[in-house]
Amino acid sequence: MKLNLVNRGVAIAILVLPLLLLTGGTRVFAQTNPNAVSNKEMRDLLKRPGKLVSEAKSARPNGDLKLTGFRVEEIQLPHSMSVQVQGQPAVVNRAWRVTVNGGPFPVRALPAVIWIDDQIVGNGAENETLTQITAITFDSSLIREGGVVSISYGEDKQGRQSVSPRLQLKREGGNQ
């Protein structure tokens, strides 16, 4: 009887979780936060072309996650958006996409979190091959010369793994 209940629970989870994700179940946060960005807008930002702000590549993979580099891109938004920046409502016309390369990254119960120095950029989205994790931020103060890009699973500050070297911002007209 116990095995039957376990199997039933697993079957329900397998059916319900994908449906919840497909129907926008991740928008629960958006219902309590009027300045939240929709899932569709975030997916668009992940695909939208951006201007290269900083990029680094390591000769050898680093740490357990085999980090090999990062890329930071500035994204011009098609229209102004109302978002929260440092807990305050703001209207923005740009975003920054931070991508960490390495892996293949493990899929875990806790989300991958990308950091710059001691500030969270955002929860990351893995690519199909699990070799990149990307987060979007609207906070321009995070993108600064000498910042350290790192990644953790969950908001575990002590468990972060850093990518080297540090952020080196490109000047206007630099490589794009």
C-alpha positions as CSV (number, residue, x, y, z in Angstrom):
1,M,0.0,0.0,0.0
2,K,2.8,2.4,0.9
3,L,4.6,1.8,-2.4
4,N,1.3,2.4,-4.3
5,L,0.9,5.8,-2.5
6,V,4.5,6.7,-3.3
7,N,4.1,5.8,-7.0
8,R,0.9,7.8,-7.1
9,G,2.6,10.9,-5.6
10,V,5.5,10.6,-8.1
11,A,3.0,10.3,-11.0
12,I,1.1,13.4,-9.8
13,A,4.3,15.4,-9.4
14,I,5.4,14.4,-12.9
15,L,2.1,15.5,-14.4
16,V,1.5,18.7,-12.3
17,L,4.9,20.3,-12.2
18,P,5.3,20.7,-16.0
19,L,1.7,21.9,-16.3
20,L,2.3,24.4,-13.6
21,L,5.4,25.7,-15.3
22,L,3.7,25.9,-18.7
23,T,0.8,27.8,-17.4
24,G,2.8,30.4,-15.7
25,G,3.0,29.0,-12.2
26,T,6.3,30.8,-11.8
27,R,4.4,34.1,-11.9
28,V,3.2,33.7,-8.4
29,F,5.9,36.3,-7.4
30,A,4.5,38.7,-10.0
31,Q,1.1,38.6,-8.3
32,T,2.6,39.9,-5.1
33,N,5.0,42.3,-6.8
34,P,3.3,44.7,-9.3
35,N,6.7,45.7,-10.7
36,A,7.7,42.1,-11.6
37,V,8.7,41.3,-15.2
38,S,6.6,38.7,-16.9
39,N,8.0,35.3,-17.9
40,K,7.6,36.2,-21.6
41,E,9.5,39.5,-21.2
42,M,12.3,37.6,-19.4
43,R,12.5,35.0,-22.2
44,D,12.6,37.9,-24.7
45,L,15.5,39.5,-22.8
46,L,17.4,36.2,-22.8
47,K,17.2,36.2,-26.7
48,R,17.5,39.9,-27.5
49,P,20.8,41.1,-29.0
50,G,23.0,43.0,-26.6
51,K,26.1,45.1,-26.6
52,L,29.2,43.4,-25.1
53,V,30.2,45.2,-21.9
54,S,32.7,42.7,-20.5
55,E,33.9,39.2,-21.3
56,A,36.5,36.8,-19.8
57,K,37.6,33.3,-20.7
58,S,39.8,31.0,-18.6
59,A,42.5,28.8,-20.1
60,R,41.5,26.0,-17.7
61,P,38.2,25.1,-16.1
62,N,37.9,26.3,-12.5
63,G,36.4,24.5,-9.5
64,D,33.7,21.8,-9.2
65,L,31.5,23.6,-11.7
66,K,34.3,23.8,-14.2
67,L,33.8,27.6,-14.8
68,T,35.5,28.8,-18.0
69,G,34.4,32.4,-18.2
70,F,31.6,35.0,-18.3
71,R,30.0,37.5,-20.6
72,V,28.1,40.7,-19.6
73,E,25.9,42.4,-22.2
74,E,23.8,45.6,-22.1
75,I,20.4,45.2,-23.6
76,Q,18.4,48.1,-24.9
77,L,14.7,47.5,-24.0
78,P,12.1,47.9,-26.8
79,H,10.1,50.1,-24.3
80,S,10.4,51.4,-20.8
81,M,9.6,48.9,-18.0
82,S,8.5,49.3,-14.4
83,V,10.7,47.1,-12.2
84,Q,12.2,47.0,-8.7
85,V,15.9,48.0,-8.3
86,Q,17.4,47.5,-4.9
87,G,13.9,47.1,-3.5
88,Q,12.6,50.4,-5.0
89,P,10.2,50.9,-7.9
90,A,12.0,52.2,-11.0
91,V,11.4,52.8,-14.7
92,V,14.2,51.4,-16.8
93,N,15.1,51.3,-20.5
94,R,18.1,49.0,-20.2
95,A,19.0,45.6,-18.7
96,W,22.2,43.6,-18.3
97,R,22.5,40.0,-19.2
98,V,25.2,38.1,-17.2
99,T,26.2,34.7,-18.6
100,V,28.5,32.3,-16.8
101,N,30.2,29.5,-18.9
102,G,31.4,26.1,-17.7
103,G,29.8,22.9,-16.7
104,P,28.0,20.9,-17.8
105,F,26.1,22.5,-14.8
106,P,24.1,20.1,-12.6
107,V,20.3,20.6,-12.5
108,R,19.4,21.0,-8.8
109,A,16.4,21.6,-6.6
110,L,17.8,25.1,-5.7
111,P,18.2,27.6,-8.6
112,A,21.6,28.7,-9.9
113,V,22.2,32.2,-8.6
114,I,24.7,34.6,-10.3
115,W,26.4,37.2,-8.2
116,I,28.7,40.2,-8.8
117,D,30.7,40.8,-5.7
118,D,28.3,40.3,-2.8
119,Q,25.2,41.3,-4.7
120,I,22.8,38.9,-6.4
121,V,22.4,39.6,-10.1
122,G,19.5,37.1,-10.3
123,N,18.5,33.5,-10.6
124,G,20.0,31.9,-13.6
125,A,18.5,30.0,-16.6
126,E,20.5,27.1,-18.0
127,N,20.9,26.7,-21.8
128,E,20.0,23.4,-23.5
129,T,23.5,21.9,-23.2
130,L,23.9,23.0,-19.5
131,T,27.1,24.9,-20.4
132,Q,25.8,28.4,-19.7
133,I,23.8,30.0,-17.0
134,T,22.3,33.4,-17.6
135,A,20.6,36.0,-15.3
136,I,19.1,39.4,-16.1
137,T,19.4,42.5,-13.9
138,F,18.1,46.0,-14.3
139,D,20.5,47.4,-11.6
140,S,23.3,49.2,-13.4
141,S,25.2,49.7,-10.1
142,L,26.1,45.9,-10.2
143,I,28.1,46.3,-13.5
144,R,31.3,47.9,-12.3
145,E,35.0,47.7,-13.1
146,G,36.8,45.0,-11.0
147,G,33.6,43.2,-10.0
148,V,33.9,39.5,-9.3
149,V,31.4,37.2,-11.1
150,S,30.4,34.1,-9.1
151,I,27.7,31.4,-9.0
152,S,26.0,29.4,-6.3
153,Y,23.0,27.2,-5.9
154,G,20.5,29.0,-3.8
155,E,21.6,32.1,-2.0
156,D,24.7,30.4,-0.4
157,K,27.3,33.2,-0.1
158,Q,29.9,30.9,1.3
159,G,29.3,28.2,-1.4
160,R,29.9,30.5,-4.3
161,Q,32.4,29.7,-7.0
162,S,34.1,32.7,-8.7
163,V,35.0,33.1,-12.3
164,S,38.4,34.8,-12.9
165,P,39.4,37.4,-14.0
166,R,37.4,40.3,-12.7
167,L,35.1,42.5,-14.8
168,Q,36.9,44.7,-17.2
169,L,34.5,47.1,-18.8
170,K,34.9,47.9,-22.5
171,R,34.8,51.6,-23.5
172,E,32.3,52.9,-26.0
173,G,33.1,51.7,-29.5
174,G,35.0,48.7,-28.2
175,N,34.5,45.2,-29.4
176,Q,30.9,44.2,-29.7
